[in-house]
Amino acid sequence: MSAEVDFLTGMAQAISTMTLYEDGHPARERAIDRAYAALTDLQDESVTRAFTFLGDEIVMDSRPLRELKHWDWGGRLAGVGIQRLELTGRVTREDFDAFLEEAFNRLTGAMVSSAAVRQGRPTNIRYGEVGLRGRDEAEGTAGEAVSLATLGYSLEEEIQAIEWLHAELKDERQLHLLEAEGIVRSLSVAMHGDRAFLIPMLRLKEFDQYTVTHTLNVAVLTMALAEYLGLGPREVRGFGIAGLLHDLGKVRVPLEILNKPGKLSEQERLVIETHPVEGARIILQTEEHLDLAAVVAYEHHIRIDGGGYPGLRYPRSCHQASNLVHVCDVFDALRTHRPYREAWPTERALGIIEEGAGPEFDADIARAFVTMMRQWEDRVTEVGTDDPELRLGGRKEPEASAEAP
């Protein structure tokens, strides 16, 4: 058992034991002693750690803890406002006791004890809420003294992972599901890494980086829209993976066609229009568990009125995930510089989505997307791929709007 799993398991066991025995009982003290020993072992490896509880997912720093995939304590802690737990330095036994007492009180609905007061003084164990609420609302009454730091977060590893996935497929190797899942989990951590929900959007540096940049942006927008619509964590991740892989078929399209500055010939247009079928084929041939992603790869250019491509012999409705990705795909494409046109301003791109609600896009989803982007405008954080470090975690500066090139 890894040190981080040992710590979280010991912490849960200690809180469980606290429900059975009074303060000072030997069994209770032994359980807390074991949990603190596990914490000490964890901090011997690294003094600073950050745990995020996202639905049924447990993430340490930016790495999902697969050993705790079905651990129900993450959801229980998140449910009482402990969605993030940070170790910022060596934690004393007194501070650990205070945290356990506060967690116990929240979980059992007991009277708030002196733990809440002790949390107000300097301590190296910090906890609180993250998610879809603003800073003041997220802290709440019980957490007024909690001060989670604004978290720096890098997308460099995600970019490299996508480039590697695409390179593997160009060389006729297989799609790697674990890498795709890891990228989506990392994006989720970036989006929830501050007290307020963020939408991190990459800004294109060079035209030949468009596929990677667009892939990440569509995944982020799809996950944000899924959360905005009230979907659960599992669906949000599934839709995020579908968004991440929606253009996978383009790895088989020559770059000279993808990045052609002028009008495409009829033959070139037909080559481009093969990418939905090709993407679905790649996914189904290499990962049988990604049937939703295969469906989205196939359907994301099909219009509500039956137009688009590939053409359907018998008209039918597309999957909800395909409808979400379709909207996000078009919006990001419009707001990105391409060799044949300049990027469109955000409002102009949103206007196209509004006009297409009904004939091209699912009307309810299109309207929800436009409302989300306007309502959460201050949560869009743009990052340029030419920055020395791709750092996220704070609200955007006024000049870094979604309309920036």
C-alpha positions as CSV (number, residue, x, y, z in Angstrom):
1,M,0.0,0.0,0.0
2,S,1.4,3.4,-1.0
3,A,2.0,6.1,1.7
4,E,-0.8,8.3,0.4
5,V,-3.3,5.4,0.4
6,D,-2.2,4.3,3.8
7,F,-2.7,7.9,5.1
8,L,-6.2,8.4,3.6
9,T,-7.3,4.9,4.8
10,G,-5.9,5.5,8.3
11,M,-7.6,8.9,8.4
12,A,-11.0,7.3,7.5
13,Q,-10.5,4.6,10.1
14,A,-9.7,7.1,12.7
15,I,-12.9,9.1,12.0
16,S,-14.9,5.9,12.0
17,T,-13.4,4.9,15.4
18,M,-14.3,8.4,16.8
19,T,-18.0,7.6,16.2
20,L,-17.7,4.5,18.4
21,Y,-15.6,5.7,21.4
22,E,-15.6,8.8,23.6
23,D,-12.7,11.2,23.6
24,G,-9.7,9.7,25.5
25,H,-10.8,6.0,25.0
26,P,-7.7,3.9,24.2
27,A,-9.2,2.5,21.0
28,R,-9.9,5.9,19.7
29,E,-6.4,7.1,20.6
30,R,-4.7,4.1,18.9
31,A,-6.6,4.8,15.7
32,I,-5.6,8.4,15.7
33,D,-2.0,7.4,16.5
34,R,-1.9,5.0,13.5
35,A,-3.4,7.7,11.2
36,Y,-0.9,10.3,12.4
37,A,2.0,7.8,11.9
38,A,0.8,7.2,8.3
39,L,0.7,11.0,7.8
40,T,4.2,11.3,9.1
41,D,5.4,8.5,6.7
42,L,3.7,10.4,3.8
43,Q,5.4,13.7,4.7
44,D,8.7,11.9,4.9
45,E,8.3,11.4,1.2
46,S,7.1,14.9,0.5
47,V,6.1,17.5,3.1
48,T,3.6,19.2,0.8
49,R,0.6,17.3,-0.6
50,A,-2.8,18.2,-2.0
51,F,-5.8,15.9,-2.1
52,T,-8.9,16.7,-4.2
53,F,-12.1,14.7,-3.8
54,L,-14.1,14.9,-7.1
55,G,-17.1,12.7,-7.0
56,D,-15.8,9.2,-6.8
57,E,-12.3,10.3,-7.9
58,I,-9.5,10.9,-5.5
59,V,-6.6,13.0,-6.9
60,M,-3.3,13.6,-5.2
61,D,-1.6,16.8,-6.6
62,S,-2.5,16.0,-10.3
63,R,-2.3,12.2,-10.1
64,P,-5.5,10.1,-9.7
65,L,-5.2,7.5,-7.0
66,R,-6.5,4.4,-8.8
67,E,-6.1,2.2,-5.7
68,L,-9.0,4.3,-4.1
69,K,-11.3,4.3,-7.2
70,H,-14.2,2.9,-5.2
71,W,-13.4,4.5,-1.9
72,D,-16.6,6.1,-0.7
73,W,-14.9,8.5,1.9
74,G,-14.0,11.0,-0.8
75,G,-17.7,11.6,-1.6
76,R,-18.5,11.7,2.1
77,L,-15.9,14.3,2.8
78,A,-16.8,16.4,-0.2
79,G,-20.4,16.2,0.9
80,V,-19.6,18.1,4.1
81,G,-17.4,20.7,2.5
82,I,-14.0,19.0,2.6
83,Q,-13.4,18.8,-1.1
84,R,-9.7,19.7,-0.9
85,L,-7.1,18.8,1.8
86,E,-3.7,20.4,1.6
87,L,-0.6,19.7,3.6
88,T,1.5,22.9,3.3
89,G,4.3,21.9,5.8
90,R,5.0,19.5,8.7
91,V,1.6,18.8,10.4
92,T,1.7,18.6,14.2
93,R,-0.3,16.1,16.1
94,E,-2.3,18.9,17.6
95,D,-3.2,20.3,14.1
96,F,-4.1,16.8,12.9
97,D,-6.4,16.2,16.0
98,A,-8.1,19.5,15.2
99,F,-8.7,18.5,11.6
100,L,-10.1,15.0,12.6
101,E,-12.4,16.6,15.1
102,E,-13.7,19.1,12.6
103,A,-14.2,16.3,10.0
104,F,-16.0,14.2,12.6
105,N,-18.3,17.1,13.6
106,R,-19.2,17.8,10.0
107,L,-19.9,14.1,9.2
108,T,-22.0,13.5,12.3
109,G,-23.7,16.8,12.5
110,A,-22.3,17.3,16.0
111,M,-21.9,20.7,17.6
112,V,-18.9,22.7,16.3
113,S,-16.0,22.3,18.7
114,S,-12.9,24.2,19.3
115,A,-11.4,22.6,16.2
116,A,-13.1,25.3,14.1
117,V,-11.4,27.9,16.2
118,R,-8.0,26.2,16.0
119,Q,-8.4,26.1,12.2
120,G,-8.3,29.9,12.3
121,R,-4.7,30.0,13.7
122,P,-1.6,29.2,11.5
123,T,-1.6,25.5,10.6
124,N,-0.1,23.3,7.9
125,I,-3.2,21.3,7.2
126,R,-5.8,23.2,5.3
127,Y,-9.2,22.1,4.0
128,G,-12.3,23.5,2.3
129,E,-14.5,23.6,-0.7
130,V,-13.8,24.0,-4.4
131,G,-16.2,23.8,-7.3
132,L,-18.9,25.8,-9.0
133,R,-19.4,28.6,-6.5
134,G,-17.8,31.9,-5.9
135,R,-15.1,32.5,-3.3
136,D,-17.3,33.8,-0.5
137,E,-20.1,31.3,-1.0
138,A,-17.6,28.4,-1.2
139,E,-16.1,29.1,2.2
140,G,-19.4,29.1,4.1
141,T,-19.9,29.7,7.8
142,A,-17.9,26.8,9.1
143,G,-15.0,27.5,6.8
144,E,-14.6,31.2,7.2
145,A,-11.1,30.7,8.6
146,V,-10.0,28.4,5.8
147,S,-7.7,29.9,3.3
148,L,-6.9,27.6,0.4
149,A,-4.1,29.0,-1.7
150,T,-4.7,29.9,-5.3
151,L,-3.2,26.9,-7.1
152,G,-0.7,27.1,-9.9
153,Y,-1.3,24.4,-12.4
154,S,0.6,23.4,-15.6
155,L,-0.9,22.0,-18.8
156,E,2.5,21.2,-20.3
157,E,2.2,17.5,-19.4
158,E,-1.3,17.3,-20.9
159,I,-0.1,18.9,-24.2
160,Q,2.8,16.5,-24.4
161,A,0.5,13.5,-23.6
162,I,-1.8,14.5,-26.5
163,E,1.1,14.9,-28.8
164,W,2.4,11.5,-27.9
165,L,-1.1,9.9,-28.4
166,H,-1.3,11.5,-31.8
167,A,2.2,10.4,-32.7
168,E,1.4,6.8,-31.7
169,L,-1.6,6.7,-33.9
170,K,0.2,8.3,-36.9
171,D,2.7,5.4,-36.6
172,E,-0.2,3.0,-36.7
173,R,0.1,2.1,-33.1
174,Q,-2.8,1.7,-30.7
175,L,-4.8,4.3,-28.8
176,H,-3.9,4.3,-25.1
177,L,-7.0,4.6,-22.9
178,L,-5.2,5.2,-19.6
179,E,-3.4,8.2,-21.1
180,A,-6.7,9.7,-22.3
181,E,-8.3,9.1,-18.9
182,G,-5.3,10.7,-17.2
183,I,-5.5,13.8,-19.3
184,V,-9.2,14.3,-18.6
185,R,-8.6,13.8,-14.8
186,S,-5.8,16.4,-14.9
187,L,-8.0,18.9,-16.8
188,S,-10.7,18.3,-14.2
189,V,-8.2,19.1,-11.4
190,A,-7.1,22.3,-13.3
191,M,-10.8,23.4,-13.6
192,H,-11.5,22.8,-9.9
193,G,-8.1,23.8,-8.6
194,D,-9.2,27.2,-7.2
195,R,-12.1,28.1,-5.0
196,A,-14.1,29.1,-8.0
197,F,-14.6,27.0,-11.1
198,L,-12.3,27.9,-14.0
199,I,-12.3,27.2,-17.7
200,P,-8.7,27.0,-18.9
201,M,-8.4,27.7,-22.6
202,L,-5.2,27.3,-24.5
203,R,-4.2,30.0,-27.0
204,L,-2.8,28.8,-30.3
205,K,0.9,29.7,-31.0
206,E,1.5,28.0,-34.3
207,F,-0.9,26.7,-36.9
208,D,0.5,23.2,-36.8
209,Q,-0.4,23.0,-33.1
210,Y,-4.0,23.6,-33.9
211,T,-5.2,19.9,-33.4
212,V,-3.6,19.6,-30.0
213,T,-4.8,23.0,-28.8
214,H,-8.3,22.5,-30.2
215,T,-8.4,19.0,-28.6
216,L,-7.7,20.3,-25.2
217,N,-10.1,23.3,-25.5
218,V,-13.0,21.2,-26.7
219,A,-12.5,18.7,-23.9
220,V,-12.5,21.5,-21.3
221,L,-15.5,23.3,-22.8
222,T,-17.4,20.0,-23.0
223,M,-16.7,19.2,-19.4
224,A,-17.7,22.7,-18.3
225,L,-21.0,22.5,-20.2
226,A,-21.7,19.0,-18.9
227,E,-21.3,20.4,-15.3
228,Y,-23.3,23.4,-16.1
229,L,-26.2,21.2,-17.3
230,G,-26.0,19.3,-14.0
231,L,-24.5,16.0,-15.2
232,G,-22.8,13.8,-12.6
233,P,-19.0,13.4,-12.3
234,R,-18.9,10.1,-14.2
235,E,-20.8,11.5,-17.2
236,V,-18.7,14.7,-17.1
237,R,-15.5,12.6,-17.4
238,G,-17.0,10.4,-20.1
239,F,-18.0,13.4,-22.1
240,G,-14.6,14.9,-21.5
241,I,-12.9,11.9,-23.0
242,A,-15.2,12.0,-25.9
243,G,-14.4,15.7,-26.4
244,L,-10.7,14.9,-26.1
245,L,-10.9,12.2,-28.9
246,H,-13.5,13.8,-31.1
247,D,-11.0,14.8,-33.9
248,L,-8.8,11.7,-33.6
249,G,-9.3,10.9,-37.2
250,K,-7.4,14.0,-38.2
251,V,-4.1,12.3,-37.3
252,R,-4.6,10.5,-40.7
253,V,-5.2,13.7,-42.6
254,P,-2.1,15.2,-44.2
255,L,-0.9,18.5,-42.6
256,E,-0.8,20.3,-45.9
257,I,-4.6,19.8,-46.1
258,L,-5.3,20.6,-42.5
259,N,-3.3,23.8,-42.6
260,K,-3.9,24.9,-46.2
261,P,-4.3,28.7,-46.2
262,G,-6.6,28.8,-49.3
263,K,-9.8,27.2,-50.3
264,L,-9.9,23.4,-50.3
265,S,-10.4,21.5,-53.6
266,E,-13.3,19.1,-53.8
267,Q,-10.9,16.2,-53.3
268,E,-9.2,17.8,-50.3
269,R,-12.6,18.6,-48.8
270,L,-13.6,14.9,-49.1
271,V,-10.4,13.9,-47.4
272,I,-11.2,16.2,-44.5
273,E,-14.7,14.8,-44.2
274,T,-13.4,11.3,-43.7
275,H,-12.0,12.1,-40.3
276,P,-15.2,11.4,-38.3
277,V,-15.4,7.8,-39.7
278,E,-11.7,7.3,-39.4
279,G,-11.7,8.5,-35.8
280,A,-14.6,6.2,-34.8
281,R,-12.7,3.3,-36.5
282,I,-9.5,4.0,-34.7
283,I,-11.3,4.1,-31.3
284,L,-13.3,0.9,-31.9
285,Q,-10.4,-1.0,-33.2
286,T,-8.2,-0.2,-30.2
287,E,-10.4,0.4,-27.2
288,E,-13.6,-1.5,-26.8
289,H,-14.5,0.5,-23.7
290,L,-14.7,3.8,-25.5
291,D,-17.9,3.2,-27.4
292,L,-19.3,6.6,-26.4
293,A,-16.1,8.3,-27.7
294,A,-16.4,6.4,-30.9
295,V,-20.1,7.6,-31.3
296,V,-19.1,11.2,-30.7
297,A,-16.1,11.0,-33.1
298,Y,-18.6,9.8,-35.8
299,E,-21.4,12.2,-35.0
300,H,-19.9,15.5,-34.0
301,H,-20.3,17.1,-37.5
302,I,-23.9,15.9,-38.0
303,R,-26.4,18.7,-37.8
304,I,-29.8,18.5,-36.0
305,D,-31.6,19.0,-39.4
306,G,-29.8,16.0,-40.8
307,G,-27.1,17.9,-42.7
308,G,-23.4,17.9,-42.1
309,Y,-21.2,14.8,-42.5
310,P,-21.0,11.8,-42.6
311,G,-24.5,11.6,-44.2
312,L,-27.0,9.4,-42.6
313,R,-29.0,7.1,-44.8
314,Y,-31.8,7.0,-42.2
315,P,-32.1,10.3,-40.2
316,R,-31.9,9.9,-36.4
317,S,-31.0,11.8,-33.3
318,C,-27.4,12.1,-32.2
319,H,-26.2,11.2,-28.7
320,Q,-26.3,14.0,-26.1
321,A,-22.5,13.9,-25.8
322,S,-22.2,14.4,-29.6
323,N,-24.5,17.4,-29.4
324,L,-22.4,19.0,-26.6
325,V,-19.1,18.4,-28.4
326,H,-20.6,19.7,-31.7
327,V,-21.3,23.1,-30.1
328,C,-18.0,23.3,-28.3
329,D,-16.1,22.2,-31.4
330,V,-17.6,25.0,-33.6
331,F,-17.2,27.7,-30.9
332,D,-13.5,26.9,-30.4
333,A,-12.8,26.6,-34.1
334,L,-14.4,30.1,-34.7
335,R,-12.4,31.8,-31.9
336,T,-9.0,30.3,-33.0
337,H,-6.7,31.8,-35.7
338,R,-6.5,29.6,-38.8
339,P,-4.3,30.0,-41.9
340,Y,-7.4,31.0,-43.9
341,R,-9.0,33.5,-41.5
342,E,-8.6,35.5,-38.3
343,A,-10.1,34.4,-35.0
344,W,-13.6,35.7,-34.4
345,P,-14.4,37.7,-31.2
346,T,-16.2,35.7,-28.6
347,E,-19.5,37.5,-29.0
348,R,-19.5,37.0,-32.7
349,A,-18.8,33.3,-32.2
350,L,-21.6,33.0,-29.6
351,G,-23.9,34.7,-32.1
352,I,-23.2,31.9,-34.6
353,I,-24.1,29.4,-31.9
354,E,-27.3,31.2,-31.2
355,E,-28.2,31.4,-34.9
356,G,-27.6,27.7,-35.3
357,A,-29.8,26.7,-32.3
358,G,-32.3,24.4,-34.0
359,P,-31.1,23.9,-37.6
360,E,-27.5,23.0,-36.7
361,F,-27.2,22.5,-33.0
362,D,-29.5,21.0,-30.4
363,A,-31.4,24.2,-29.4
364,D,-31.4,23.6,-25.6
365,I,-27.7,22.7,-25.5
366,A,-26.8,25.7,-27.7
367,R,-28.7,28.1,-25.6
368,A,-27.2,26.6,-22.4
369,F,-23.7,27.0,-23.9
370,V,-24.2,30.6,-24.8
371,T,-25.6,31.4,-21.3
372,M,-22.8,29.5,-19.6
373,M,-20.1,31.4,-21.6
374,R,-21.7,34.8,-20.8
375,Q,-22.4,34.0,-17.2
376,W,-19.0,32.5,-16.5
377,E,-17.0,35.0,-18.7
378,D,-14.8,35.9,-15.7
379,R,-13.9,32.2,-15.2
380,V,-12.3,31.8,-18.6
381,T,-8.6,31.7,-18.2
382,E,-6.5,32.0,-21.3
383,V,-3.1,30.5,-21.5
384,G,-0.6,31.0,-24.4
385,T,1.4,28.0,-25.5
386,D,4.4,30.3,-25.9
387,D,4.5,31.1,-22.2
388,P,7.6,29.7,-20.4
389,E,5.2,28.0,-17.9
390,L,1.6,27.3,-18.7
391,R,0.2,28.4,-15.3
392,L,-3.4,28.5,-14.3
393,G,-5.2,28.9,-11.1
394,G,-6.3,32.6,-10.9
395,R,-9.0,34.5,-12.5
396,K,-8.0,36.1,-15.8
397,E,-6.6,39.6,-16.0
398,P,-8.9,42.1,-17.7
399,E,-6.8,42.1,-20.9
400,A,-6.7,38.3,-21.2
401,S,-10.2,37.8,-22.5
402,A,-11.5,34.9,-24.6
403,E,-11.2,37.3,-27.6
404,A,-7.4,37.5,-27.3
405,P,-5.6,36.0,-30.3
